[in-house]
């Protein structure tokens, strides 16, 4: 990185791509949110200067920055930037473009995290419908949108709607992912909870117990997903 900066301008496209890759590495391996944010802010500033604010690569960099803000719990910044990306992206590409749908889903996730649940549910539903049409029912990104919609329904206490979506997520996920995949683990946990609060306690407990047993067998007792599954099992057992 230092060697490249000696040879090229800091806003050279290759340098910006290198910074972007470095931010991804920091995010995956270190969880250093502030360093990731600093790098993405530099990439965004350079992209605006060299490519323009409405360029797809600039918008993608801004979306990456918004995700980093979200991870660092800088929620207001994340929402404002995500809204800007989606608004500008909608002027550039078709409403069913996979990249725009990815940005929409990011905005919906931000809405969920700040408690704007109605807006999240509306955007998740819109994104899910488009992804079903463009990508198919069992594409991982379609599954992601359906799960997010179910999360919104849970927070709205629309448990019947949540169950419909979670049951579909579970069927689709089991056909796409390994049984230890976090989508399956969290779907089972949330579906078990939804069963319990709608009067199907035994079904909910059995599902959460199976979830925990599978995680412990496949991942080991100390894995974070196994611990999450145990917390979910304890939680449904304690529901009156």
Secondary structure as GFF3:
##gff-version 3
##sequence-region A 1 240
A	DSSP	alpha_helix	2	7	.	.	.	ID=ss1
A	DSSP	alpha_helix	13	29	.	.	.	ID=ss2
A	DSSP	alpha_helix	33	50	.	.	.	ID=ss3
A	DSSP	alpha_helix	56	71	.	.	.	ID=ss4
A	DSSP	alpha_helix	75	92	.	.	.	ID=ss5
A	DSSP	alpha_helix	98	114	.	.	.	ID=ss6
A	DSSP	alpha_helix	117	135	.	.	.	ID=ss7
A	DSSP	alpha_helix	140	155	.	.	.	ID=ss8
A	DSSP	alpha_helix	159	176	.	.	.	ID=ss9
A	DSSP	alpha_helix	182	197	.	.	.	ID=ss10
A	DSSP	alpha_helix	201	219	.	.	.	ID=ss11
A	DSSP	alpha_helix	224	237	.	.	.	ID=ss12
###
